[in-house]
Amino acid sequence: MRNRIIATALAVAVLSVPSLFAKGDETYVTQEINAPDRCLPTFYEALKARMTFSLGWKDGADPAAWKKAGLEKARELIIQNEDDTPFDMVVIDREKRDGYTAQKVVFNISKESRVLAYLLVPNGKKNQKFPAALMLHDHGSNFRIGKEKMVRPFGKTDQDKERLKLAQDWAKTYFSEQFPGDVLAKRGYVVLSFDAFGWSDRSVKGFSTNSQQSLASNLFNMGTSFAGIIAQEDCRAAKFLASLPEVDPAKVACVGFSMGGFRAWQLAAISDDISVGISVCWIGTMKDHIVADDGQLKGNSAFSMLHPTIAKYLDYPDVAGLAAPKAMYFISGDRDAVNPVEGTNNAYAKMRKIWQANGADDKLVTTMNAGLTHSFPEEQQKLAFDWLDTVFK
């Protein structure tokens, strides 16, 4: 019994912060956690040094062989289960807008989930095929709206009106009072915007960042991940959009802001249905995001982008680089509090090498905009969408 008490006391001492360890006549005090709200170990720099990204891009690599190995590993770790469930789309509401029709549709995003989405179809001739854009919304710690952040919601029901007000406030804060999806529809694109798992119609009252972390923990226990479900559903949404009779399947883009920017380059890499990507305000290297005050260390939006064990093999720009030689447009700002500028530039440098090795350096656009905060204002929308028009035409 006495030995058990001593063993228990020692265990408590080892786990406490700070901890006391006796060695001879000396006493050592160790502080194992350097910030309680980040929970970084004091030896985190040593852990970062271990991150070698065994399948990451190396100068001189054969681009085709590198992509084959990297894409196989990325899909293995990001997409947990293949899903070929019929989409079975049904239109439940329509309204005419300026140059296009907005539809509320429902379809099977997976075997388990049937989702409500907004589908915008330009006015045109019978049997006309349009280019298309899949809109990928941000995290924002706001789960009350999702698809409504990128496409103007309907305003008929009380719930619609409430979401319309929230969405208009969101657009005013981040998008110069515009809805990027509606802007593209006016330009002649079929547009799809749906809720990521946990947002808007796929959320519940009171769902919060703490709820999100509990959800993510339980999903880990069930052999999947929050980020994995989001990524797989993005692939399914891309395939659904490409399958629509109004869409030219060779001209399907994805456009994402913030967390949606992460989703955009990830989706362009792992989905054969996406031919072009626009990523706004989310790119960097993993190591450069492991710094004080970074959102990836707060557990806030991290779980929506956290694929277990992928850091052993591929860095963020490596995954983005798997999209090469597809055309990609990246927008960043030097006043973006979410993405460290040095990390963004480091990611850009590696990505340029990958596109150059593929003989496609003219298809990669990387921008660092002076004075741009974490936003996608009207000026940047015009530049990006003009570029998209050029790529598809």
C-alpha positions as CSV (number, residue, x, y, z in Angstrom):
1,M,0.0,0.0,0.0
2,R,2.8,2.4,0.9
3,N,4.6,1.7,-2.4
4,R,1.4,2.4,-4.3
5,I,1.0,5.8,-2.5
6,I,4.6,6.7,-3.3
7,A,4.1,5.7,-7.0
8,T,1.0,7.8,-7.2
9,A,2.7,10.8,-5.7
10,L,5.6,10.5,-8.1
11,A,3.2,10.3,-11.1
12,V,1.4,13.5,-9.9
13,A,4.7,15.3,-9.6
14,V,5.8,14.3,-13.1
15,L,2.5,15.5,-14.6
16,S,2.2,18.8,-12.7
17,V,3.2,22.1,-14.2
18,P,5.7,23.3,-13.0
19,S,7.2,19.9,-11.8
20,L,9.8,19.2,-9.2
21,F,12.5,16.6,-9.9
22,A,15.1,15.7,-7.3
23,K,18.5,14.6,-8.5
24,G,21.2,14.2,-5.9
25,D,21.5,17.4,-4.0
26,E,20.0,19.5,-6.8
27,T,16.4,20.4,-7.6
28,Y,15.3,21.1,-11.1
29,V,12.1,23.0,-11.9
30,T,10.6,22.5,-15.4
31,Q,7.9,24.5,-17.1
32,E,6.5,22.1,-19.6
33,I,3.7,24.3,-21.1
34,N,4.6,27.8,-22.3
35,A,1.1,29.2,-22.6
36,P,-2.1,27.8,-21.1
37,D,-4.3,29.1,-23.9
38,R,-2.1,27.6,-26.6
39,C,-0.8,24.5,-24.8
40,L,2.5,24.5,-26.7
41,P,5.2,22.5,-25.0
42,T,8.4,24.4,-24.3
43,F,10.2,21.9,-26.6
44,Y,7.9,22.7,-29.6
45,E,10.8,24.1,-31.7
46,A,12.5,20.7,-31.4
47,L,9.2,19.0,-32.5
48,K,9.0,21.5,-35.4
49,A,12.5,20.5,-36.4
50,R,11.4,16.9,-36.7
51,M,8.9,17.9,-39.4
52,T,10.7,16.8,-42.6
53,F,7.6,16.1,-44.8
54,S,8.9,12.9,-46.2
55,L,6.8,13.2,-49.4
56,G,7.2,16.9,-49.7
57,W,8.5,18.6,-52.8
58,K,12.3,18.4,-53.2
59,D,14.2,20.3,-55.8
60,G,15.1,18.1,-58.8
61,A,12.3,15.6,-58.2
62,D,10.4,14.2,-61.1
63,P,7.1,16.1,-61.0
64,A,5.0,13.3,-62.4
65,A,6.4,10.7,-60.0
66,W,6.2,13.1,-57.1
67,K,2.6,13.9,-57.8
68,K,1.6,10.3,-58.1
69,A,3.1,9.4,-54.7
70,G,1.9,12.6,-53.0
71,L,-1.6,12.4,-54.3
72,E,-2.0,8.8,-53.3
73,K,-1.0,9.6,-49.7
74,A,-3.0,12.9,-49.6
75,R,-6.2,11.1,-50.7
76,E,-5.5,8.3,-48.3
77,L,-5.3,10.6,-45.3
78,I,-7.8,13.3,-46.4
79,I,-10.6,11.2,-47.9
80,Q,-11.5,8.4,-45.4
81,N,-14.3,6.7,-47.5
82,E,-15.2,6.6,-51.1
83,D,-18.9,7.5,-51.8
84,D,-20.8,7.1,-55.0
85,T,-24.3,7.7,-53.6
86,P,-26.7,9.1,-56.3
87,F,-27.1,12.8,-55.8
88,D,-30.9,12.7,-56.5
89,M,-31.3,16.5,-56.7
90,V,-34.7,18.1,-56.1
91,V,-35.5,21.9,-56.6
92,I,-37.7,23.2,-53.8
93,D,-37.7,26.9,-54.6
94,R,-36.8,29.4,-57.3
95,E,-36.5,33.2,-57.7
96,K,-35.5,35.3,-60.6
97,R,-32.5,37.6,-60.1
98,D,-30.6,40.0,-62.4
99,G,-29.5,37.8,-65.3
100,Y,-29.8,34.4,-63.5
101,T,-32.2,32.2,-61.5
102,A,-31.5,31.3,-57.9
103,Q,-32.7,27.9,-56.8
104,K,-32.9,26.2,-53.5
105,V,-32.0,22.5,-54.1
106,V,-31.5,19.5,-52.0
107,F,-29.1,16.6,-52.9
108,N,-27.2,13.7,-51.3
109,I,-23.8,15.0,-50.3
110,S,-23.0,11.6,-48.9
111,K,-24.5,8.3,-47.8
112,E,-25.4,9.8,-44.5
113,S,-26.4,13.4,-45.4
114,R,-28.9,15.2,-47.7
115,V,-28.1,18.9,-47.8
116,L,-29.9,22.2,-48.8
117,A,-27.8,24.3,-51.2
118,Y,-28.1,27.4,-53.4
119,L,-27.7,26.9,-57.1
120,L,-27.5,29.9,-59.4
121,V,-28.1,29.3,-63.2
122,P,-27.5,32.1,-65.7
123,N,-30.1,33.0,-68.3
124,G,-29.2,31.5,-71.6
125,K,-30.2,29.4,-74.6
126,K,-31.7,25.9,-74.4
127,N,-29.0,23.2,-73.8
128,Q,-26.3,25.9,-73.3
129,K,-23.3,24.8,-71.2
130,F,-21.8,27.3,-68.8
131,P,-18.6,27.4,-66.8
132,A,-19.2,26.8,-63.1
133,A,-17.9,27.8,-59.7
134,L,-18.2,26.0,-56.4
135,M,-18.2,28.5,-53.5
136,L,-16.4,27.4,-50.3
137,H,-17.3,29.5,-47.3
138,D,-15.2,30.5,-44.4
139,H,-15.2,29.4,-40.7
140,G,-15.5,32.8,-39.0
141,S,-16.6,31.2,-35.7
142,N,-20.1,31.9,-37.0
143,F,-22.1,28.7,-37.5
144,R,-25.5,30.4,-38.1
145,I,-24.7,31.1,-41.8
146,G,-22.6,29.0,-44.2
147,K,-23.7,28.9,-47.8
148,E,-25.3,32.3,-47.2
149,K,-21.9,33.9,-46.8
150,M,-21.1,33.4,-50.5
151,V,-24.5,33.6,-52.1
152,R,-27.3,36.0,-51.2
153,P,-30.0,34.0,-49.4
154,F,-33.7,34.0,-50.2
155,G,-35.8,36.4,-48.1
156,K,-39.2,34.7,-47.9
157,T,-39.5,33.0,-44.6
158,D,-38.7,34.4,-41.2
159,Q,-35.6,32.2,-41.0
160,D,-34.6,33.4,-44.5
161,K,-34.9,37.0,-43.5
162,E,-32.9,36.5,-40.3
163,R,-30.1,34.8,-42.4
164,L,-30.3,37.5,-45.0
165,K,-29.5,40.1,-42.4
166,L,-26.6,38.1,-41.0
167,A,-25.3,37.4,-44.5
168,Q,-25.6,41.1,-45.5
169,D,-23.6,42.1,-42.4
170,W,-21.0,39.4,-43.3
171,A,-20.7,40.7,-46.9
172,K,-20.3,44.3,-45.6
173,T,-17.4,43.2,-43.3
174,Y,-15.5,40.9,-45.8
175,F,-16.8,41.3,-49.4
176,S,-17.5,45.1,-50.0
177,E,-21.2,44.3,-49.5
178,Q,-21.2,41.9,-52.4
179,F,-21.9,38.2,-52.5
180,P,-19.1,36.6,-54.6
181,G,-21.3,33.8,-55.9
182,D,-23.9,36.2,-57.2
183,V,-21.2,38.3,-58.9
184,L,-20.0,35.2,-60.7
185,A,-23.6,34.2,-61.7
186,K,-24.0,37.6,-63.3
187,R,-20.8,36.9,-65.3
188,G,-22.4,33.7,-66.7
189,Y,-21.3,31.0,-64.2
190,V,-23.4,28.3,-62.7
191,V,-22.8,28.7,-59.0
192,L,-23.2,26.2,-56.2
193,S,-22.9,27.1,-52.5
194,F,-23.6,24.6,-49.7
195,D,-23.1,24.3,-46.0
196,A,-20.0,22.6,-44.7
197,F,-20.8,20.2,-41.9
198,G,-21.7,22.2,-38.8
199,W,-22.9,25.4,-40.5
200,S,-26.3,27.0,-41.1
201,D,-28.9,24.3,-42.0
202,R,-26.4,21.6,-40.9
203,S,-25.9,23.1,-37.4
204,V,-28.0,23.4,-34.2
205,K,-28.9,26.3,-32.0
206,G,-26.0,27.0,-29.6
207,F,-23.4,25.2,-31.6
208,S,-20.0,26.9,-30.8
209,T,-16.3,26.5,-31.1
210,N,-16.4,24.4,-28.0
211,S,-19.1,22.2,-29.5
212,Q,-16.9,21.9,-32.6
213,Q,-14.0,20.6,-30.6
214,S,-16.2,18.0,-28.9
215,L,-17.5,17.0,-32.3
216,A,-14.0,16.7,-33.7
217,S,-12.8,14.6,-30.7
218,N,-15.7,12.2,-31.2
219,L,-15.1,11.9,-34.9
220,F,-11.5,11.0,-34.2
221,N,-12.7,8.2,-31.9
222,M,-14.9,7.0,-34.8
223,G,-12.0,6.7,-37.1
224,T,-12.6,9.8,-39.2
225,S,-12.1,13.6,-38.7
226,F,-14.0,16.8,-38.9
227,A,-11.6,18.1,-41.6
228,G,-11.9,14.8,-43.5
229,I,-15.7,15.0,-43.7
230,I,-15.5,18.6,-44.9
231,A,-12.9,17.6,-47.6
232,Q,-14.8,14.6,-48.8
233,E,-18.1,16.6,-49.0
234,D,-16.2,19.3,-51.0
235,C,-15.2,16.6,-53.5
236,R,-18.8,15.3,-53.7
237,A,-20.1,18.8,-54.2
238,A,-17.6,19.4,-57.1
239,K,-18.7,16.1,-58.7
240,F,-22.3,17.1,-58.3
241,L,-21.8,20.5,-59.9
242,A,-19.8,19.0,-62.8
243,S,-22.6,16.5,-63.4
244,L,-25.4,19.2,-63.9
245,P,-26.7,19.5,-67.5
246,E,-26.1,23.2,-67.6
247,V,-22.4,22.9,-66.7
248,D,-19.4,22.4,-69.0
249,P,-17.6,19.7,-66.9
250,A,-14.2,20.9,-68.3
251,K,-14.7,24.3,-66.8
252,V,-15.5,23.9,-63.1
253,A,-13.7,26.2,-60.6
254,C,-13.6,26.4,-56.8
255,V,-13.5,29.7,-55.0
256,G,-12.9,29.9,-51.3
257,F,-12.3,32.6,-48.7
258,S,-10.4,32.0,-45.4
259,M,-11.1,28.4,-44.3
260,G,-12.7,28.2,-47.7
261,G,-9.3,29.3,-49.2
262,F,-7.8,26.3,-47.5
263,R,-10.5,24.1,-48.9
264,A,-10.0,25.6,-52.4
265,W,-6.4,24.6,-52.9
266,Q,-7.0,21.3,-51.1
267,L,-9.9,20.5,-53.4
268,A,-8.1,21.6,-56.5
269,A,-5.4,19.1,-55.5
270,I,-7.5,16.0,-54.7
271,S,-10.5,16.4,-57.1
272,D,-10.4,15.6,-60.8
273,D,-13.6,17.5,-61.2
274,I,-12.0,20.9,-60.4
275,S,-9.9,22.4,-63.2
276,V,-9.2,25.9,-61.7
277,G,-8.9,27.2,-58.1
278,I,-9.1,30.6,-56.5
279,S,-7.9,30.7,-52.9
280,V,-8.3,33.9,-50.8
281,C,-6.6,34.6,-47.5
282,W,-5.4,31.1,-46.4
283,I,-2.0,29.7,-47.4
284,G,1.2,29.3,-45.5
285,T,3.5,26.6,-44.2
286,M,2.7,24.4,-41.2
287,K,5.9,25.5,-39.4
288,D,5.1,29.2,-40.0
289,H,1.7,28.7,-38.5
290,I,3.2,27.3,-35.3
291,V,3.8,30.7,-33.8
292,A,2.3,32.7,-30.9
293,D,-1.3,33.9,-31.4
294,D,-1.9,31.9,-34.6
295,G,-5.4,30.6,-35.0
296,Q,-4.2,27.1,-35.8
297,L,-3.1,26.8,-32.2
298,K,-6.3,27.9,-30.6
299,G,-8.5,24.9,-31.4
300,N,-10.9,27.4,-32.9
301,S,-10.9,26.8,-36.7
302,A,-8.0,24.2,-36.5
303,F,-10.1,21.1,-36.4
304,S,-11.8,21.9,-39.6
305,M,-8.4,21.8,-41.3
306,L,-6.6,19.2,-39.2
307,H,-5.9,15.9,-41.0
308,P,-4.2,13.5,-38.5
309,T,-0.6,12.5,-39.4
310,I,-0.5,14.3,-42.7
311,A,2.3,16.5,-41.3
312,K,4.6,13.4,-41.5
313,Y,4.4,13.5,-45.2
314,L,3.2,16.8,-46.8
315,D,3.3,20.5,-45.9
316,Y,0.4,22.8,-46.8
317,P,2.2,24.1,-50.0
318,D,3.0,20.5,-50.9
319,V,-0.7,19.6,-50.9
320,A,-1.6,22.8,-52.8
321,G,1.2,21.9,-55.2
322,L,-0.4,18.6,-56.1
323,A,-2.9,20.7,-58.0
324,A,-0.2,21.6,-60.6
325,P,-0.4,22.1,-63.5
326,K,-3.9,23.3,-63.0
327,A,-4.4,27.1,-63.0
328,M,-4.5,28.6,-59.5
329,Y,-4.9,32.1,-58.2
330,F,-3.9,33.0,-54.6
331,I,-4.8,36.3,-52.9
332,S,-3.1,37.3,-49.7
333,G,-2.6,40.5,-47.8
334,D,0.2,42.0,-45.7
335,R,-2.3,43.0,-43.0
336,D,-4.0,39.6,-42.7
337,A,-3.9,38.7,-39.0
338,V,-4.8,35.0,-39.8
339,N,-1.8,34.2,-42.1
340,P,1.7,35.2,-41.2
341,V,3.3,37.1,-44.2
342,E,6.6,35.2,-44.0
343,G,4.7,31.9,-44.0
344,T,2.6,32.9,-47.0
345,N,5.7,33.9,-48.9
346,N,7.5,30.7,-48.0
347,A,4.5,28.7,-49.3
348,Y,4.5,30.8,-52.5
349,A,8.2,30.1,-53.1
350,K,7.7,26.3,-52.8
351,M,4.6,26.3,-55.0
352,R,6.4,28.3,-57.7
353,K,9.0,25.7,-57.9
354,I,6.4,22.9,-58.3
355,W,4.5,24.8,-61.0
356,Q,7.8,25.6,-62.8
357,A,8.9,21.9,-62.6
358,N,5.6,21.1,-64.3
359,G,6.2,23.6,-67.1
360,A,3.2,25.6,-65.9
361,D,4.6,28.6,-64.0
362,D,2.3,30.8,-66.2
363,K,-0.7,29.1,-64.6
364,L,0.1,30.1,-61.0
365,V,-0.7,33.5,-59.7
366,T,0.4,34.4,-56.2
367,T,-0.3,37.9,-54.8
368,M,0.7,39.7,-51.7
369,N,-1.4,42.9,-51.5
370,A,-0.3,45.9,-49.6
371,G,-2.8,47.0,-47.0
372,L,-5.2,44.0,-47.6
373,T,-6.7,42.6,-44.4
374,H,-8.4,39.3,-44.0
375,S,-11.0,40.0,-46.6
376,F,-12.1,39.6,-50.3
377,P,-13.0,43.1,-51.3
378,E,-14.6,44.2,-54.6
379,E,-11.3,45.1,-56.2
380,Q,-9.8,41.7,-55.5
381,Q,-13.0,39.9,-56.7
382,K,-12.8,41.7,-60.0
383,L,-9.1,40.9,-60.6
384,A,-9.7,37.2,-59.7
385,F,-12.9,36.8,-61.7
386,D,-11.4,38.6,-64.7
387,W,-8.5,36.1,-64.5
388,L,-11.0,33.2,-64.3
389,D,-12.8,34.5,-67.4
390,T,-9.5,34.5,-69.2
391,V,-8.5,31.0,-68.2
392,F,-11.9,29.5,-69.3
393,K,-12.2,31.5,-72.5
